């Protein structure tokens, strides 16, 4: 009887791999921004699902259960990346010794007529530049940005998970937004919305 149970589970897992791999891979890539890391984590999800198959009681859909496993795996990846990074944050990157902006134009608001939000949201070239700008963020900053804006985690959860003070969390977000803005200004808006 035990043999039948294992083969049935293996059969279900094969079906889940066929049915849900693409969805999980898309989500993982969206959160990790690296195709190889995304493939690796999705494989880990299915291995974990197989190992803990008896805990799946069918109270949720298989995709919901697998997505939950994926979220935990990605959280673990970010914890390791963040905690393993010794790169320090430098106040001097954006401010002088008096606390003034090194480049004052960074704080100037964008004019709304410079771009139409709906146009940007449908522009693949803009997303390419935006993703390049994201990739230029220091690793710690990128992790916080991903958790806040892409995974939509609450500040309290992120601070607890990454062992950050609330003040440091908000500084990281502010500096990340400033660097993203500067990068987009240089590589998109000052070029008239053309990909460099």
N, C-alpha and C positions, 0 to 999 in steps of 0.2 A: 504493500500500500504506500509506503514511504517513497519507493521508486517512482510510482505514478505521480505523486505530488511534485517531485523534483522535475520530471519531464514536462508536466503541465506548466510549472512555473517558468521553465526554460522556453517553452513554446510561447507563453504570454510575453516574456521578456523580448523574444525575437519580434513579436508583433509590435510591442511598444517601441523597439528600436526603429522598425520600419515606419511606424506612425508618427513618432515624436522627435526623431533625431533632428530634423531640419528646424523645427520650432525651438528646440533647446539650443541648437547651435547658433541660430540667429540671436537668441537672447544672450547667450554667453559672449558672442562676438560684440554685441552692443555694449555689454558691461565691461568687457576686458580690452576691447580694441586691438586684439591680436588673434589672428585666425588659428595659429598653432595652439595657443593657450586655450582658446575656445574649444577646439577639437579634443584636447587632453581632458579638460574638465567635464565635457559631455561623456567621454568614455568612463571617467571616474563616477559620474552620476549613475550610469547603467550598472557598473560593477557594484556600487553601493546598494542600488535597488535590488540587485540579485541577492546580495549577501543578507539584506534585511527584508527580503520578500515576504516573510511571515508577518512582519509588522504592518504590511499594507492590508487594511481591512475592508477596502472598497467604500469607505465613507465619503471619500472624495474621488474625483476622476484620477486616472493614472497620470495624466498630464499635470494636474495640480500637485500630486505627490512628488513627481519627478522634478517639477519646477522648484518645489520647496527644498529638495535635496541640492539642486543646482545653486540656489541662493546661499545655502550654508557653505557649499564648496567655494563659491566665489568670495564670500565673507572671509573664509579661512585664507584664501590667496591674498586678499588685501591686507589682512592682519600680518601675514608673514612678510609681505613686501614693505609695509609701513614700518613694522618693528625692526626689520632687518636693514633699514636705510639709515645710515649715519649722517646723511646730508643735513646740515643745519640751515635754518632759515635766517636770512640776513635782513635786518631792518634797513641797512644801507642800500639795498637793492632799489628801493623806491623813494627813500627819504634822506635828506641831508642831516648834519649833526644838530640842526635846530628843529627838526621834525617837519620841515617844509618839503613839498614834492620836488624831486629832482627835475622831473619834466612836468611842469604845471598843466600842460594841455591834456594830460591823462585824465584830469579831474573834470574837464569840460564836458558838458552833456552833448550827445550826438543830436544833430538837428533831425527831427522826424522826417522832413522832406528829402533827406539824403538817400533814403531807401524805403522801400515798401516791404513791410514784414512778410506779407503774403507772398511776395515775389521771392524773397530769400528762402522761405520755407519750402518752396518748390524748385530750388536751384541746386542741382547736383554739384556744380562747381563751387558754390559757396560752402556746401557741406564738406567738400574735399579740403578747402582752405581751413575751415573751422576745425576739422579733425587734425590737420597738421599743427594748428595752433595749440590744440589740446595736447598733442604729443610732445610739444616743446615745454610744457609745464614740468617743473621738478616732480619727481615721482610721488613724494608725500602730498603735494598739492593736488595732483591728478587723482589720487586715491580719495581725497576728501571731496573733490568736485564730483567724481563718479558716484560716490555714496550719497551725496546731497541731492544732486540734480538728476542723475540717471536712475539710481536705485530708489530715490525719494525717501531715504531714511531720515528720521528726526535727528536734530542736533544732539539730543541727549544720548541716543543710541550710538551715534558716530563717536562722540567723545568717550563713551564707556568702552566701545569696541577698540578704539585706537589709543586709548589712554591719553586723551588730550584734555587740557583745561578748556573751559568754555571760551575764554579770551583768545587762546591760541587757535581754536577752531575758527572763530570769526575772523581772525587775522589771516589765516590760511585762505579762507573763502574770498576775502576782500582782495588779497594779493593776487589770487588766481584770476579773479574777474578783471582786475587791472591789467594783468599780463595778457589775458585773452583779448581784451579790448585793444590794447596796443598792437598786438599781432594782427588782429583783423583790420585795424586802421591801416597798417603798413601794407599788408598783403591782399586786401580786398577793397576797402573804401577809397583809399588814396589812388588806387589804380582804376577807379571808376567802376568797380564791381567786376573786374576781369581777373581771372585766375593768373597768378604770377608764373 
